[in-house]
Amino acid sequence: MMNPQMSLLGGLVLASAVAVGCGPVSTGGTGGRSGARPPASAPAQPATDYSRQAPKVAEDACLRAVKRQTKNQEVSVLRSEYSEANSLVTIGVGPQRAPWRCLVSNSGKVAEVSFAGSEGAL
């Protein structure tokens, strides 16, 4: 039995893009432009910051942990991803916003902090 969000076409299983939150997908030769526009009366969708999903207490704990580890007070949350077990918070450090990875419980207990950028050619 096939998942209702999938269809079989020429031996290939194609998943519905809507099922994974990507919206409609064009496979025609128009370069991804379907030419369709929403009606002028369509209500605007509220902006949602999908790059900040972990609880604030988790983000704050990571900011403190990265400040302590790097001895740099110039830190900011670049993005965070919520998970039931532990959330992942990416912190930018310094004026270049060097990426640091922080694995943290949703109650704010930091499990791991590590540099997530490229260290270049050694």
Jmol script that loads the backbone (N, CA, C; Angstrom):
load data "model"
ATOM      1  N   MET A   1       0.841  -1.174   0.000  1.00  0.00           N
ATOM      2  CA  MET A   1       0.000   0.000   0.000  1.00  0.00           C
ATOM      3  C   MET A   1       0.883   1.233   0.000  1.00  0.00           C
ATOM      4  N   MET A   2       0.605   2.193  -0.856  1.00  0.00           N
ATOM      5  CA  MET A   2       1.431   3.376  -1.005  1.00  0.00           C
ATOM      6  C   MET A   2       0.914   4.512  -0.136  1.00  0.00           C
ATOM      7  N   ASN A   3       1.828   5.291   0.406  1.00  0.00           N
ATOM      8  CA  ASN A   3       1.511   6.481   1.173  1.00  0.00           C
ATOM      9  C   ASN A   3       0.711   7.429   0.294  1.00  0.00           C
ATOM     10  N   PRO A   4      -0.404   8.039   0.809  1.00  0.00           N
ATOM     11  CA  PRO A   4      -1.209   8.926  -0.030  1.00  0.00           C
ATOM     12  C   PRO A   4      -0.450  10.172  -0.477  1.00  0.00           C
ATOM     13  N   GLN A   5       0.682  10.494   0.157  1.00  0.00           N
ATOM     14  CA  GLN A   5       1.458  11.658  -0.242  1.00  0.00           C
ATOM     15  C   GLN A   5       2.485  11.311  -1.325  1.00  0.00           C
ATOM     16  N   MET A   6       2.497  10.078  -1.806  1.00  0.00           N
ATOM     17  CA  MET A   6       3.478   9.658  -2.802  1.00  0.00           C
ATOM     18  C   MET A   6       2.766   9.090  -4.014  1.00  0.00           C
ATOM     19  N   SER A   7       3.418   9.172  -5.153  1.00  0.00           N
ATOM     20  CA  SER A   7       2.863   8.572  -6.349  1.00  0.00           C
ATOM     21  C   SER A   7       3.974   7.866  -7.113  1.00  0.00           C
ATOM     22  N   LEU A   8       3.604   6.867  -7.884  1.00  0.00           N
ATOM     23  CA  LEU A   8       4.566   6.110  -8.665  1.00  0.00           C
ATOM     24  C   LEU A   8       4.487   6.588 -10.097  1.00  0.00           C
ATOM     25  N   LEU A   9       5.617   6.983 -10.670  1.00  0.00           N
ATOM     26  CA  LEU A   9       5.646   7.502 -12.031  1.00  0.00           C
ATOM     27  C   LEU A   9       6.858   6.914 -12.738  1.00  0.00           C
ATOM     28  N   GLY A  10       6.617   6.059 -13.711  1.00  0.00           N
ATOM     29  CA  GLY A  10       7.712   5.477 -14.488  1.00  0.00           C
ATOM     30  C   GLY A  10       8.723   4.737 -13.633  1.00  0.00           C
ATOM     31  N   GLY A  11       8.281   4.090 -12.569  1.00  0.00           N
ATOM     32  CA  GLY A  11       9.196   3.337 -11.723  1.00  0.00           C
ATOM     33  C   GLY A  11       9.858   4.188 -10.650  1.00  0.00           C
ATOM     34  N   LEU A  12       9.621   5.508 -10.628  1.00  0.00           N
ATOM     35  CA  LEU A  12      10.208   6.383  -9.619  1.00  0.00           C
ATOM     36  C   LEU A  12       9.142   6.783  -8.624  1.00  0.00           C
ATOM     37  N   VAL A  13       9.493   6.792  -7.379  1.00  0.00           N
ATOM     38  CA  VAL A  13       8.566   7.248  -6.358  1.00  0.00           C
ATOM     39  C   VAL A  13       8.834   8.727  -6.125  1.00  0.00           C
ATOM     40  N   LEU A  14       7.804   9.536  -6.298  1.00  0.00           N
ATOM     41  CA  LEU A  14       7.930  10.973  -6.103  1.00  0.00           C
ATOM     42  C   LEU A  14       7.122  11.368  -4.883  1.00  0.00           C
ATOM     43  N   ALA A  15       7.757  12.037  -3.937  1.00  0.00           N
ATOM     44  CA  ALA A  15       7.053  12.498  -2.738  1.00  0.00           C
ATOM     45  C   ALA A  15       6.471  13.865  -3.020  1.00  0.00           C
ATOM     46  N   SER A  16       5.338  14.116  -2.454  1.00  0.00           N
ATOM     47  CA  SER A  16       4.706  15.418  -2.597  1.00  0.00           C
ATOM     48  C   SER A  16       5.537  16.452  -1.879  1.00  0.00           C
ATOM     49  N   ALA A  17       5.915  17.547  -2.539  1.00  0.00           N
ATOM     50  CA  ALA A  17       6.706  18.599  -1.919  1.00  0.00           C
ATOM     51  C   ALA A  17       5.931  19.271  -0.806  1.00  0.00           C
ATOM     52  N   VAL A  18       4.626  19.306  -0.914  1.00  0.00           N
ATOM     53  CA  VAL A  18       3.803  19.922   0.114  1.00  0.00           C
ATOM     54  C   VAL A  18       3.912  19.135   1.409  1.00  0.00           C
ATOM     55  N   ALA A  19       4.090  17.813   1.322  1.00  0.00           N
ATOM     56  CA  ALA A  19       4.171  16.976   2.509  1.00  0.00           C
ATOM     57  C   ALA A  19       5.385  17.313   3.360  1.00  0.00           C
ATOM     58  N   VAL A  20       6.459  17.825   2.763  1.00  0.00           N
ATOM     59  CA  VAL A  20       7.645  18.181   3.525  1.00  0.00           C
ATOM     60  C   VAL A  20       7.773  19.682   3.699  1.00  0.00           C
ATOM     61  N   GLY A  21       6.742  20.429   3.355  1.00  0.00           N
ATOM     62  CA  GLY A  21       6.726  21.856   3.608  1.00  0.00           C
ATOM     63  C   GLY A  21       7.462  22.691   2.590  1.00  0.00           C
ATOM     64  N   CYS A  22       7.708  22.168   1.406  1.00  0.00           N
ATOM     65  CA  CYS A  22       8.448  22.908   0.402  1.00  0.00           C
ATOM     66  C   CYS A  22       7.545  23.693  -0.527  1.00  0.00           C
ATOM     67  N   GLY A  23       6.263  23.419  -0.522  1.00  0.00           N
ATOM     68  CA  GLY A  23       5.357  24.096  -1.437  1.00  0.00           C
ATOM     69  C   GLY A  23       5.353  23.407  -2.776  1.00  0.00           C
ATOM     70  N   PRO A  24       4.641  23.979  -3.741  1.00  0.00           N
ATOM     71  CA  PRO A  24       4.553  23.355  -5.054  1.00  0.00           C
ATOM     72  C   PRO A  24       5.907  23.328  -5.755  1.00  0.00           C
ATOM     73  N   VAL A  25       6.120  22.283  -6.545  1.00  0.00           N
ATOM     74  CA  VAL A  25       7.360  22.140  -7.295  1.00  0.00           C
ATOM     75  C   VAL A  25       7.021  22.084  -8.770  1.00  0.00           C
ATOM     76  N   SER A  26       7.711  22.884  -9.564  1.00  0.00           N
ATOM     77  CA  SER A  26       7.505  22.877 -11.001  1.00  0.00           C
ATOM     78  C   SER A  26       8.583  22.030 -11.646  1.00  0.00           C
ATOM     79  N   THR A  27       8.187  21.115 -12.533  1.00  0.00           N
ATOM     80  CA  THR A  27       9.172  20.315 -13.248  1.00  0.00           C
ATOM     81  C   THR A  27       9.177  20.667 -14.724  1.00  0.00           C
ATOM     82  N   GLY A  28       8.439  21.702 -15.089  1.00  0.00           N
ATOM     83  CA  GLY A  28       8.380  22.128 -16.482  1.00  0.00           C
ATOM     84  C   GLY A  28       9.628  22.893 -16.880  1.00  0.00           C
ATOM     85  N   GLY A  29       9.672  23.357 -18.105  1.00  0.00           N
ATOM     86  CA  GLY A  29      10.835  24.061 -18.623  1.00  0.00           C
ATOM     87  C   GLY A  29      10.781  25.553 -18.383  1.00  0.00           C
ATOM     88  N   THR A  30      10.137  25.998 -17.343  1.00  0.00           N
ATOM     89  CA  THR A  30      10.027  27.431 -17.102  1.00  0.00           C
ATOM     90  C   THR A  30      11.004  27.916 -16.049  1.00  0.00           C
ATOM     91  N   GLY A  31      11.985  27.102 -15.686  1.00  0.00           N
ATOM     92  CA  GLY A  31      12.967  27.517 -14.702  1.00  0.00           C
ATOM     93  C   GLY A  31      12.372  27.657 -13.312  1.00  0.00           C
ATOM     94  N   GLY A  32      11.336  26.892 -12.995  1.00  0.00           N
ATOM     95  CA  GLY A  32      10.727  26.933 -11.682  1.00  0.00           C
ATOM     96  C   GLY A  32       9.646  27.985 -11.544  1.00  0.00           C
ATOM     97  N   ARG A  33       9.419  28.779 -12.610  1.00  0.00           N
ATOM     98  CA  ARG A  33       8.384  29.811 -12.544  1.00  0.00           C
ATOM     99  C   ARG A  33       7.133  29.274 -13.200  1.00  0.00           C
ATOM    100  N   SER A  34       6.073  29.195 -12.442  1.00  0.00           N
ATOM    101  CA  SER A  34       4.835  28.656 -12.992  1.00  0.00           C
ATOM    102  C   SER A  34       3.990  29.742 -13.636  1.00  0.00           C
ATOM    103  N   GLY A  35       4.293  31.008 -13.313  1.00  0.00           N
ATOM    104  CA  GLY A  35       3.515  32.100 -13.873  1.00  0.00           C
ATOM    105  C   GLY A  35       2.259  32.377 -13.079  1.00  0.00           C
ATOM    106  N   ALA A  36       1.868  31.475 -12.187  1.00  0.00           N
ATOM    107  CA  ALA A  36       0.659  31.676 -11.393  1.00  0.00           C
ATOM    108  C   ALA A  36       0.956  32.640 -10.259  1.00  0.00           C
ATOM    109  N   ARG A  37       0.011  33.533  -9.992  1.00  0.00           N
ATOM    110  CA  ARG A  37       0.153  34.473  -8.889  1.00  0.00           C
ATOM    111  C   ARG A  37      -1.039  34.309  -7.969  1.00  0.00           C
ATOM    112  N   PRO A  38      -0.832  34.517  -6.659  1.00  0.00           N
ATOM    113  CA  PRO A  38      -1.967  34.406  -5.752  1.00  0.00           C
ATOM    114  C   PRO A  38      -2.947  35.539  -6.029  1.00  0.00           C
ATOM    115  N   PRO A  39      -4.231  35.306  -5.788  1.00  0.00           N
ATOM    116  CA  PRO A  39      -5.205  36.360  -6.007  1.00  0.00           C
ATOM    117  C   PRO A  39      -4.889  37.561  -5.122  1.00  0.00           C
ATOM    118  N   ALA A  40      -5.216  38.766  -5.627  1.00  0.00           N
ATOM    119  CA  ALA A  40      -4.923  39.991  -4.899  1.00  0.00           C
ATOM    120  C   ALA A  40      -5.604  40.018  -3.538  1.00  0.00           C
ATOM    121  N   SER A  41      -6.701  39.300  -3.371  1.00  0.00           N
ATOM    122  CA  SER A  41      -7.433  39.319  -2.112  1.00  0.00           C
ATOM    123  C   SER A  41      -6.908  38.304  -1.099  1.00  0.00           C
ATOM    124  N   ALA A  42      -5.860  37.530  -1.455  1.00  0.00           N
ATOM    125  CA  ALA A  42      -5.329  36.525  -0.540  1.00  0.00           C
ATOM    126  C   ALA A  42      -4.679  37.219   0.653  1.00  0.00           C
ATOM    127  N   PRO A  43      -4.990  36.770   1.887  1.00  0.00           N
ATOM    128  CA  PRO A  43      -4.399  37.407   3.067  1.00  0.00           C
ATOM    129  C   PRO A  43      -2.911  37.099   3.162  1.00  0.00           C
ATOM    130  N   ALA A  44      -2.158  38.054   3.659  1.00  0.00           N
ATOM    131  CA  ALA A  44      -0.715  37.862   3.824  1.00  0.00           C
ATOM    132  C   ALA A  44      -0.474  36.880   4.965  1.00  0.00           C
ATOM    133  N   GLN A  45       0.505  36.012   4.801  1.00  0.00           N
ATOM    134  CA  GLN A  45       0.852  35.053   5.842  1.00  0.00           C
ATOM    135  C   GLN A  45       1.772  35.731   6.853  1.00  0.00           C
ATOM    136  N   PRO A  46       1.597  35.456   8.149  1.00  0.00           N
ATOM    137  CA  PRO A  46       2.486  36.054   9.140  1.00  0.00           C
ATOM    138  C   PRO A  46       3.902  35.513   8.983  1.00  0.00           C
ATOM    139  N   ALA A  47       4.872  36.369   9.191  1.00  0.00           N
ATOM    140  CA  ALA A  47       6.273  35.956   9.087  1.00  0.00           C
ATOM    141  C   ALA A  47       6.621  35.092  10.287  1.00  0.00           C
ATOM    142  N   THR A  48       7.263  33.958  10.052  1.00  0.00           N
ATOM    143  CA  THR A  48       7.683  33.061  11.110  1.00  0.00           C
ATOM    144  C   THR A  48       9.185  32.880  10.989  1.00  0.00           C
ATOM    145  N   ASP A  49       9.903  33.004  12.103  1.00  0.00           N
ATOM    146  CA  ASP A  49      11.341  32.831  12.088  1.00  0.00           C
ATOM    147  C   ASP A  49      11.659  31.359  12.316  1.00  0.00           C
ATOM    148  N   TYR A  50      11.777  30.595  11.223  1.00  0.00           N
ATOM    149  CA  TYR A  50      12.030  29.169  11.323  1.00  0.00           C
ATOM    150  C   TYR A  50      13.463  28.874  11.733  1.00  0.00           C
ATOM    151  N   SER A  51      14.336  29.888  11.744  1.00  0.00           N
ATOM    152  CA  SER A  51      15.715  29.647  12.123  1.00  0.00           C
ATOM    153  C   SER A  51      15.907  29.719  13.636  1.00  0.00           C
ATOM    154  N   ARG A  52      14.850  30.053  14.395  1.00  0.00           N
ATOM    155  CA  ARG A  52      14.917  30.121  15.855  1.00  0.00           C
ATOM    156  C   ARG A  52      13.790  29.275  16.430  1.00  0.00           C
ATOM    157  N   GLN A  53      14.078  28.005  16.728  1.00  0.00           N
ATOM    158  CA  GLN A  53      13.034  27.095  17.178  1.00  0.00           C
ATOM    159  C   GLN A  53      13.258  26.535  18.579  1.00  0.00           C
ATOM    160  N   ALA A  54      14.477  26.606  19.107  1.00  0.00           N
ATOM    161  CA  ALA A  54      14.742  26.070  20.444  1.00  0.00           C
ATOM    162  C   ALA A  54      14.186  27.034  21.493  1.00  0.00           C
ATOM    163  N   PRO A  55      13.873  26.520  22.685  1.00  0.00           N
ATOM    164  CA  PRO A  55      13.393  27.398  23.756  1.00  0.00           C
ATOM    165  C   PRO A  55      14.431  28.469  24.106  1.00  0.00           C
ATOM    166  N   LYS A  56      13.971  29.632  24.527  1.00  0.00           N
ATOM    167  CA  LYS A  56      14.867  30.745  24.860  1.00  0.00           C
ATOM    168  C   LYS A  56      15.848  30.350  25.958  1.00  0.00           C
ATOM    169  N   VAL A  57      15.403  29.569  26.946  1.00  0.00           N
ATOM    170  CA  VAL A  57      16.290  29.145  28.024  1.00  0.00           C
ATOM    171  C   VAL A  57      17.462  28.329  27.474  1.00  0.00           C
ATOM    172  N   ALA A  58      17.225  27.532  26.441  1.00  0.00           N
ATOM    173  CA  ALA A  58      18.294  26.741  25.817  1.00  0.00           C
ATOM    174  C   ALA A  58      19.255  27.652  25.057  1.00  0.00           C
ATOM    175  N   GLU A  59      18.714  28.607  24.298  1.00  0.00           N
ATOM    176  CA  GLU A  59      19.562  29.550  23.562  1.00  0.00           C
ATOM    177  C   GLU A  59      20.421  30.364  24.525  1.00  0.00           C
ATOM    178  N   ASP A  60      19.822  30.852  25.621  1.00  0.00           N
ATOM    179  CA  ASP A  60      20.561  31.652  26.601  1.00  0.00           C
ATOM    180  C   ASP A  60      21.683  30.850  27.260  1.00  0.00           C
ATOM    181  N   ALA A  61      21.417  29.571  27.558  1.00  0.00           N
ATOM    182  CA  ALA A  61      22.444  28.710  28.154  1.00  0.00           C
ATOM    183  C   ALA A  61      23.615  28.532  27.193  1.00  0.00           C
ATOM    184  N   CYS A  62      23.317  28.391  25.910  1.00  0.00           N
ATOM    185  CA  CYS A  62      24.381  28.239  24.914  1.00  0.00           C
ATOM    186  C   CYS A  62      25.181  29.524  24.754  1.00  0.00           C
ATOM    187  N   LEU A  63      24.502  30.660  24.772  1.00  0.00           N
ATOM    188  CA  LEU A  63      25.221  31.941  24.688  1.00  0.00           C
ATOM    189  C   LEU A  63      26.233  32.046  25.833  1.00  0.00           C
ATOM    190  N   ARG A  64      25.812  31.719  27.062  1.00  0.00           N
ATOM    191  CA  ARG A  64      26.717  31.774  28.215  1.00  0.00           C
ATOM    192  C   ARG A  64      27.876  30.785  28.059  1.00  0.00           C
ATOM    193  N   ALA A  65      27.567  29.558  27.603  1.00  0.00           N
ATOM    194  CA  ALA A  65      28.600  28.520  27.471  1.00  0.00           C
ATOM    195  C   ALA A  65      29.634  28.894  26.416  1.00  0.00           C
ATOM    196  N   VAL A  66      29.181  29.454  25.300  1.00  0.00           N
ATOM    197  CA  VAL A  66      30.120  29.828  24.228  1.00  0.00           C
ATOM    198  C   VAL A  66      30.950  31.037  24.663  1.00  0.00           C
ATOM    199  N   LYS A  67      30.337  31.983  25.359  1.00  0.00           N
ATOM    200  CA  LYS A  67      31.103  33.127  25.896  1.00  0.00           C
ATOM    201  C   LYS A  67      32.229  32.622  26.802  1.00  0.00           C
ATOM    202  N   ARG A  68      31.884  31.683  27.673  1.00  0.00           N
ATOM    203  CA  ARG A  68      32.856  31.128  28.617  1.00  0.00           C
ATOM    204  C   ARG A  68      33.968  30.374  27.877  1.00  0.00           C
ATOM    205  N   GLN A  69      33.601  29.564  26.892  1.00  0.00           N
ATOM    206  CA  GLN A  69      34.583  28.744  26.166  1.00  0.00           C
ATOM    207  C   GLN A  69      35.516  29.595  25.301  1.00  0.00           C
ATOM    208  N   THR A  70      34.962  30.607  24.630  1.00  0.00           N
ATOM    209  CA  THR A  70      35.760  31.417  23.693  1.00  0.00           C
ATOM    210  C   THR A  70      36.385  32.642  24.344  1.00  0.00           C
ATOM    211  N   LYS A  71      35.944  32.971  25.557  1.00  0.00           N
ATOM    212  CA  LYS A  71      36.386  34.188  26.246  1.00  0.00           C
ATOM    213  C   LYS A  71      36.106  35.423  25.382  1.00  0.00           C
ATOM    214  N   ASN A  72      34.980  35.379  24.678  1.00  0.00           N
ATOM    215  CA  ASN A  72      34.554  36.478  23.809  1.00  0.00           C
ATOM    216  C   ASN A  72      33.112  36.813  24.169  1.00  0.00           C
ATOM    217  N   GLN A  73      32.860  38.066  24.505  1.00  0.00           N
ATOM    218  CA  GLN A  73      31.520  38.495  24.904  1.00  0.00           C
ATOM    219  C   GLN A  73      30.623  38.824  23.720  1.00  0.00           C
ATOM    220  N   GLU A  74      31.199  38.911  22.507  1.00  0.00           N
ATOM    221  CA  GLU A  74      30.429  39.260  21.313  1.00  0.00           C
ATOM    222  C   GLU A  74      29.882  37.985  20.669  1.00  0.00           C
ATOM    223  N   VAL A  75      28.706  37.552  21.143  1.00  0.00           N
ATOM    224  CA  VAL A  75      28.079  36.327  20.646  1.00  0.00           C
ATOM    225  C   VAL A  75      26.625  36.599  20.307  1.00  0.00           C
ATOM    226  N   SER A  76      26.105  35.833  19.360  1.00  0.00           N
ATOM    227  CA  SER A  76      24.691  35.951  18.994  1.00  0.00           C
ATOM    228  C   SER A  76      24.196  34.614  18.461  1.00  0.00           C
ATOM    229  N   VAL A  77      22.895  34.373  18.611  1.00  0.00           N
ATOM    230  CA  VAL A  77      22.298  33.145  18.088  1.00  0.00           C
ATOM    231  C   VAL A  77      22.110  33.314  16.584  1.00  0.00           C
ATOM    232  N   LEU A  78      22.702  32.417  15.807  1.00  0.00           N
ATOM    233  CA  LEU A  78      22.529  32.421  14.351  1.00  0.00           C
ATOM    234  C   LEU A  78      21.289  31.636  13.962  1.00  0.00           C
ATOM    235  N   ARG A  79      21.080  30.497  14.636  1.00  0.00           N
ATOM    236  CA  ARG A  79      19.908  29.659  14.387  1.00  0.00           C
ATOM    237  C   ARG A  79      19.788  28.638  15.505  1.00  0.00           C
ATOM    238  N   SER A  80      18.621  28.074  15.649  1.00  0.00           N
ATOM    239  CA  SER A  80      18.445  26.999  16.617  1.00  0.00           C
ATOM    240  C   SER A  80      17.402  26.031  16.084  1.00  0.00           C
ATOM    241  N   GLU A  81      17.615  24.761  16.403  1.00  0.00           N
ATOM    242  CA  GLU A  81      16.724  23.696  15.944  1.00  0.00           C
ATOM    243  C   GLU A  81      16.227  22.925  17.153  1.00  0.00           C
ATOM    244  N   TYR A  82      14.921  22.856  17.298  1.00  0.00           N
ATOM    245  CA  TYR A  82      14.309  22.152  18.416  1.00  0.00           C
ATOM    246  C   TYR A  82      14.281  20.650  18.170  1.00  0.00           C
ATOM    247  N   SER A  83      14.544  19.890  19.228  1.00  0.00           N
ATOM    248  CA  SER A  83      14.383  18.449  19.221  1.00  0.00           C
ATOM    249  C   SER A  83      13.893  18.068  20.614  1.00  0.00           C
ATOM    250  N   GLU A  84      13.108  17.004  20.717  1.00  0.00           N
ATOM    251  CA  GLU A  84      12.602  16.608  22.028  1.00  0.00           C
ATOM    252  C   GLU A  84      13.724  16.211  22.979  1.00  0.00           C
ATOM    253  N   ALA A  85      14.763  15.573  22.463  1.00  0.00           N
ATOM    254  CA  ALA A  85      15.862  15.128  23.316  1.00  0.00           C
ATOM    255  C   ALA A  85      16.775  16.303  23.680  1.00  0.00           C
ATOM    256  N   ASN A  86      17.414  16.897  22.720  1.00  0.00           N
ATOM    257  CA  ASN A  86      18.295  18.055  22.887  1.00  0.00           C
ATOM    258  C   ASN A  86      18.121  18.949  21.679  1.00  0.00           C
ATOM    259  N   SER A  87      18.259  20.237  21.884  1.00  0.00           N
ATOM    260  CA  SER A  87      18.191  21.173  20.772  1.00  0.00           C
ATOM    261  C   SER A  87      19.603  21.532  20.333  1.00  0.00           C
ATOM    262  N   LEU A  88      19.725  21.962  19.085  1.00  0.00           N
ATOM    263  CA  LEU A  88      21.003  22.379  18.522  1.00  0.00           C
ATOM    264  C   LEU A  88      20.939  23.882  18.295  1.00  0.00           C
ATOM    265  N   VAL A  89      21.878  24.606  18.891  1.00  0.00           N
ATOM    266  CA  VAL A  89      21.927  26.065  18.752  1.00  0.00           C
ATOM    267  C   VAL A  89      23.256  26.419  18.098  1.00  0.00           C
ATOM    268  N   THR A  90      23.212  27.223  17.038  1.00  0.00           N
ATOM    269  CA  THR A  90      24.423  27.701  16.391  1.00  0.00           C
ATOM    270  C   THR A  90      24.640  29.145  16.818  1.00  0.00           C
ATOM    271  N   ILE A  91      25.810  29.400  17.389  1.00  0.00           N
ATOM    272  CA  ILE A  91      26.158  30.708  17.929  1.00  0.00           C
ATOM    273  C   ILE A  91      27.237  31.329  17.048  1.00  0.00           C
ATOM    274  N   GLY A  92      27.081  32.611  16.717  1.00  0.00           N
ATOM    275  CA  GLY A  92      28.107  33.357  15.988  1.00  0.00           C
ATOM    276  C   GLY A  92      28.977  34.098  16.993  1.00  0.00           C
ATOM    277  N   VAL A  93      30.306  34.005  16.814  1.00  0.00           N
ATOM    278  CA  VAL A  93      31.252  34.620  17.750  1.00  0.00           C
ATOM    279  C   VAL A  93      32.093  35.664  17.020  1.00  0.00           C
ATOM    280  N   GLY A  94      32.220  36.831  17.660  1.00  0.00           N
ATOM    281  CA  GLY A  94      33.064  37.902  17.134  1.00  0.00           C
ATOM    282  C   GLY A  94      32.424  38.614  15.955  1.00  0.00           C
ATOM    283  N   PRO A  95      33.152  39.601  15.406  1.00  0.00           N
ATOM    284  CA  PRO A  95      32.610  40.388  14.296  1.00  0.00           C
ATOM    285  C   PRO A  95      32.392  39.557  13.027  1.00  0.00           C
ATOM    286  N   GLN A  96      33.144  38.463  12.878  1.00  0.00           N
ATOM    287  CA  GLN A  96      32.985  37.599  11.710  1.00  0.00           C
ATOM    288  C   GLN A  96      31.899  36.550  11.925  1.00  0.00           C
ATOM    289  N   ARG A  97      31.345  36.496  13.125  1.00  0.00           N
ATOM    290  CA  ARG A  97      30.305  35.524  13.504  1.00  0.00           C
ATOM    291  C   ARG A  97      30.742  34.089  13.222  1.00  0.00           C
ATOM    292  N   ALA A  98      31.934  33.749  13.716  1.00  0.00           N
ATOM    293  CA  ALA A  98      32.446  32.382  13.562  1.00  0.00           C
ATOM    294  C   ALA A  98      31.453  31.415  14.212  1.00  0.00           C
ATOM    295  N   PRO A  99      31.062  30.357  13.494  1.00  0.00           N
ATOM    296  CA  PRO A  99      30.004  29.473  13.995  1.00  0.00           C
ATOM    297  C   PRO A  99      30.490  28.487  15.060  1.00  0.00           C
ATOM    298  N   TRP A 100      29.741  28.426  16.149  1.00  0.00           N
ATOM    299  CA  TRP A 100      29.960  27.452  17.208  1.00  0.00           C
ATOM    300  C   TRP A 100      28.682  26.658  17.379  1.00  0.00           C
ATOM    301  N   ARG A 101      28.823  25.363  17.623  1.00  0.00           N
ATOM    302  CA  ARG A 101      27.694  24.448  17.770  1.00  0.00           C
ATOM    303  C   ARG A 101      27.500  24.158  19.247  1.00  0.00           C
ATOM    304  N   CYS A 102      26.258  24.215  19.694  1.00  0.00           N
ATOM    305  CA  CYS A 102      25.939  23.948  21.091  1.00  0.00           C
ATOM    306  C   CYS A 102      24.768  22.970  21.151  1.00  0.00           C
ATOM    307  N   LEU A 103      24.987  21.849  21.797  1.00  0.00           N
ATOM    308  CA  LEU A 103      23.939  20.861  22.013  1.00  0.00           C
ATOM    309  C   LEU A 103      23.442  21.060  23.439  1.00  0.00           C
ATOM    310  N   VAL A 104      22.142  21.281  23.592  1.00  0.00           N
ATOM    311  CA  VAL A 104      21.607  21.694  24.880  1.00  0.00           C
ATOM    312  C   VAL A 104      20.238  21.072  25.128  1.00  0.00           C
ATOM    313  N   SER A 105      19.958  20.735  26.397  1.00  0.00           N
ATOM    314  CA  SER A 105      18.611  20.246  26.721  1.00  0.00           C
ATOM    315  C   SER A 105      17.649  21.417  26.630  1.00  0.00           C
ATOM    316  N   ASN A 106      16.388  21.132  26.497  1.00  0.00           N
ATOM    317  CA  ASN A 106      15.395  22.197  26.368  1.00  0.00           C
ATOM    318  C   ASN A 106      15.149  22.921  27.689  1.00  0.00           C
ATOM    319  N   SER A 107      15.726  22.393  28.763  1.00  0.00           N
ATOM    320  CA  SER A 107      15.649  23.083  30.053  1.00  0.00           C
ATOM    321  C   SER A 107      16.889  23.937  30.306  1.00  0.00           C
ATOM    322  N   GLY A 108      17.867  23.885  29.380  1.00  0.00           N
ATOM    323  CA  GLY A 108      19.029  24.762  29.472  1.00  0.00           C
ATOM    324  C   GLY A 108      20.316  24.127  29.949  1.00  0.00           C
ATOM    325  N   LYS A 109      20.391  22.811  30.021  1.00  0.00           N
ATOM    326  CA  LYS A 109      21.629  22.137  30.433  1.00  0.00           C
ATOM    327  C   LYS A 109      22.476  21.840  29.189  1.00  0.00           C
ATOM    328  N   VAL A 110      23.634  22.479  29.100  1.00  0.00           N
ATOM    329  CA  VAL A 110      24.506  22.335  27.933  1.00  0.00           C
ATOM    330  C   VAL A 110      25.219  20.985  27.980  1.00  0.00           C
ATOM    331  N   ALA A 111      25.124  20.229  26.893  1.00  0.00           N
ATOM    332  CA  ALA A 111      25.768  18.916  26.799  1.00  0.00           C
ATOM    333  C   ALA A 111      27.115  19.012  26.084  1.00  0.00           C
ATOM    334  N   GLU A 112      27.216  19.915  25.085  1.00  0.00           N
ATOM    335  CA  GLU A 112      28.434  19.981  24.278  1.00  0.00           C
ATOM    336  C   GLU A 112      28.529  21.331  23.586  1.00  0.00           C
ATOM    337  N   VAL A 113      29.756  21.866  23.510  1.00  0.00           N
ATOM    338  CA  VAL A 113      30.045  23.092  22.761  1.00  0.00           C
ATOM    339  C   VAL A 113      31.263  22.810  21.898  1.00  0.00           C
ATOM    340  N   SER A 114      31.182  23.141  20.594  1.00  0.00           N
ATOM    341  CA  SER A 114      32.334  22.912  19.710  1.00  0.00           C
ATOM    342  C   SER A 114      32.322  23.908  18.558  1.00  0.00           C
ATOM    343  N   PHE A 115      33.497  24.178  18.022  1.00  0.00           N
ATOM    344  CA  PHE A 115      33.643  25.045  16.856  1.00  0.00           C
ATOM    345  C   PHE A 115      33.058  24.327  15.652  1.00  0.00           C
ATOM    346  N   ALA A 116      32.253  25.031  14.848  1.00  0.00           N
ATOM    347  CA  ALA A 116      31.577  24.387  13.726  1.00  0.00           C
ATOM    348  C   ALA A 116      32.035  24.909  12.368  1.00  0.00           C
ATOM    349  N   GLY A 117      33.040  25.766  12.356  1.00  0.00           N
ATOM    350  CA  GLY A 117      33.508  26.322  11.085  1.00  0.00           C
ATOM    351  C   GLY A 117      34.674  25.545  10.529  1.00  0.00           C
ATOM    352  N   SER A 118      35.179  26.028   9.407  1.00  0.00           N
ATOM    353  CA  SER A 118      36.328  25.414   8.767  1.00  0.00           C
ATOM    354  C   SER A 118      37.611  25.958   9.400  1.00  0.00           C
ATOM    355  N   GLU A 119      38.526  25.082   9.681  1.00  0.00           N
ATOM    356  CA  GLU A 119      39.803  25.518  10.243  1.00  0.00           C
ATOM    357  C   GLU A 119      40.827  25.730   9.139  1.00  0.00           C
ATOM    358  N   GLY A 120      40.404  25.632   7.892  1.00  0.00           N
ATOM    359  CA  GLY A 120      41.282  25.869   6.755  1.00  0.00           C
ATOM    360  C   GLY A 120      42.227  24.720   6.507  1.00  0.00           C
ATOM    361  N   ALA A 121      43.115  24.908   5.516  1.00  0.00           N
ATOM    362  CA  ALA A 121      44.094  23.881   5.178  1.00  0.00           C
ATOM    363  C   ALA A 121      45.150  23.829   6.258  1.00  0.00           C
ATOM    364  N   LEU A 122      45.463  22.628   6.718  1.00  0.00           N
ATOM    365  CA  LEU A 122      46.463  22.482   7.765  1.00  0.00           C
ATOM    366  C   LEU A 122      47.814  22.171   7.182  1.00  0.00           C
TER     367      LEU A 122
END
end "model"
wireframe off; spacefill off
backbone 0.3
color backbone group
